[in-house]
Amino acid sequence: MEHQKTRKKRHKILVIEFSETEFLEICDILLERYEIQQMCFGEEVFSLIRGSAPDLILLDCETKKLDWYKVVKSLKKDDIAAKIPIIFINRSAKQAEILKGFKLGCADYVRKPFEPDIMRSKIATQIELSDYRNHMEEMLMREKRKVVKVTLEAIHAIAQAEEAKDSYTNAHSERVAEYAVCIAKKLGWKRERIELLKNQALLHDIGKIGVPDNILNKHEPLTDEEYETMKLHVKIGSEILKNFAGEKLYVGALYHHEKWDGSGYFSGKKGEEIPIEARIITVADAYDAMASERIYRGIMDKEKVKEELIKGSGTQFDPKIVRLMLEVIEENAAFS
Ligand SMILES: [Fe+2]
């Protein structure tokens, strides 16, 4: 009968700031089970961690060359390094030193002279705990992504229902989202940030669900009172979206009627105080409102739309976003 051997993952240990003699001693104890790499502390340590993070860091805390407290602190400040367990070597066995190591966030310590079995056991325990923690974190992230996806789908369904009852809009939010994504790409944003902006744009007018149909679909100009009611869609929308776990979905809904000069509603924020996501949505929203066919106005000429955007640049709109929107219009014949 053929036996299949499962190859266990060989964990990596980064050894920082040991003398060559001690490094060889550590290799004697650990090399059979682990990959070992030695380094002096510096930028290379962070480059290594970004490239292929070790599973554990073994740190010499009594090197004369550097302050080990500072080393631990800077490792704990780094997003990736902070998750790697650190075991420090304590030669003097001073209790204060050991306590300080734990307070700084080190996982454990080993003594000099090395006791091979204890050292191997402590290292194995910390790596096992860290693997388990990483596995649990991954599982939680996967579950969170699933919940976010399902909730987003539900919210989008509500938004579509809202658009269906507003006879003026006709897929307006989808187009606003499409323009917003083009602008964000020009700003060089990363995929996750663009995805959030897309959802913020798709849902910017979700609060209209709370505005009566007779106001939403009125062909004549709104009275002052009706206009005040219409303005409330900003607050209603942000209330619907603000409890959405872990995502700033409400930002587009809450701030998309703010103006660059501070004369918008409701926060009165101006310039860069207004979140950039909302400044992008404002320009995309205005462009689509002007460029799309509306029952009460008909289609506005493309050059006229561009003129209106330029006219509002610096008062209603962020000038940088207007510039990018004009580029987007020029580059995409379908958007004209
Ligand atoms: Fe709106």
Boltz pocket constraint, residues with backbone or C-beta under 6 A from the ligand:
constraints:
  - pocket:
      binder: B
      contacts: [[A, 204], [A, 205], [A, 233], [A, 256], [A, 257]]
      max_distance: 6.0
